[in-house]
Amino acid sequence: LVERQGVLPAGRIVYLMRQVCDALNEAHGQGLVHRDLKPANIYCAYRGGQFDVAKVLDFGLANPLSDAKDSGLTQEGAITGSPLFMSPE
């Protein structure tokens, strides 16, 4: 979107990011943690005659909250996700 249209106005970014946060909140409500959130996994769509419908994609690394400690998917010292978009801790 930015490559096609350039710098976006702050209000438009806030509008899109609220939708992303709502999507992640819904996933958390279903017991899932995305674990690989990055710009490439956020799609800005045109749907139902409405522009700027944000969609969170690629739940391939999602981890159930209930199994977070017992799943063995993430172990201490293991890196899961896209390193350039991960928080330092």
C-alpha positions as CSV (number, residue, x, y, z in Angstrom):
1,L,0.0,0.0,0.0
2,V,2.8,2.4,0.9
3,E,4.8,1.5,-2.2
4,R,1.8,2.4,-4.4
5,Q,0.5,5.4,-2.5
6,G,3.4,6.8,-0.6
7,V,3.3,8.0,3.0
8,L,-0.2,7.4,4.5
9,P,-2.0,10.0,6.7
10,A,-1.8,9.2,10.4
11,G,-5.6,8.9,10.6
12,R,-5.6,6.2,8.0
13,I,-2.8,4.3,9.7
14,V,-4.7,4.4,13.0
15,Y,-7.8,3.2,11.3
16,L,-6.0,0.2,9.8
17,M,-4.0,-0.6,13.0
18,R,-7.2,-0.6,15.1
19,Q,-8.5,-3.3,12.9
20,V,-5.3,-5.3,13.2
21,C,-5.5,-4.9,17.0
22,D,-9.1,-6.0,16.9
23,A,-8.2,-9.1,14.8
24,L,-5.4,-10.0,17.2
25,N,-7.7,-9.5,20.2
26,E,-10.2,-11.9,18.6
27,A,-7.5,-14.4,17.9
28,H,-6.4,-14.1,21.6
29,G,-10.0,-14.6,22.6
30,Q,-10.0,-17.9,20.7
31,G,-6.8,-18.9,22.5
32,L,-4.3,-18.2,19.8
33,V,-1.1,-16.1,19.7
34,H,0.0,-15.1,16.1
35,R,3.8,-15.1,16.8
36,D,4.8,-13.7,13.4
37,L,3.2,-10.3,13.0
38,K,4.9,-8.2,10.4
39,P,3.9,-5.9,7.5
40,A,3.8,-8.7,5.0
41,N,1.2,-10.5,7.1
42,I,-1.2,-7.5,7.1
43,Y,-3.3,-7.1,4.0
44,C,-5.3,-4.0,3.2
45,A,-8.4,-5.1,1.2
46,Y,-11.4,-3.7,-0.6
47,R,-14.4,-5.7,0.6
48,G,-18.1,-5.1,0.3
49,G,-17.6,-1.7,-1.3
50,Q,-15.4,-0.6,1.6
51,F,-11.7,0.4,1.3
52,D,-9.1,-0.2,4.0
53,V,-10.4,-3.5,5.4
54,A,-7.3,-4.8,7.3
55,K,-6.8,-8.6,7.4
56,V,-4.2,-10.4,9.5
57,L,-2.7,-13.3,7.5
58,D,-0.5,-16.3,8.1
59,F,-1.3,-17.9,11.3
60,G,1.1,-20.7,10.4
61,L,3.2,-20.1,13.6
62,A,0.2,-19.5,15.8
63,N,0.4,-21.1,19.2
64,P,-2.5,-22.0,21.4
65,L,-2.4,-20.1,24.7
66,S,-3.4,-23.2,26.7
67,D,-0.5,-25.2,25.3
68,A,2.1,-22.5,25.4
69,K,4.2,-24.1,28.1
70,D,3.6,-27.7,27.3
71,S,3.6,-27.7,23.5
72,G,7.4,-27.9,22.9
73,L,6.9,-25.5,20.0
74,T,8.7,-22.7,21.7
75,Q,11.6,-23.6,24.0
76,E,13.9,-21.3,25.9
77,G,16.5,-20.0,23.5
78,A,14.5,-20.9,20.4
79,I,13.7,-18.2,17.8
80,T,10.2,-18.4,16.2
81,G,9.0,-15.7,13.9
82,S,10.7,-13.2,11.6
83,P,13.8,-11.8,13.4
84,L,13.6,-8.3,11.9
85,F,10.1,-7.9,13.3
86,M,10.5,-9.5,16.7
87,S,10.8,-7.6,19.9
88,P,14.3,-7.8,21.4
89,E,13.3,-9.6,24.5
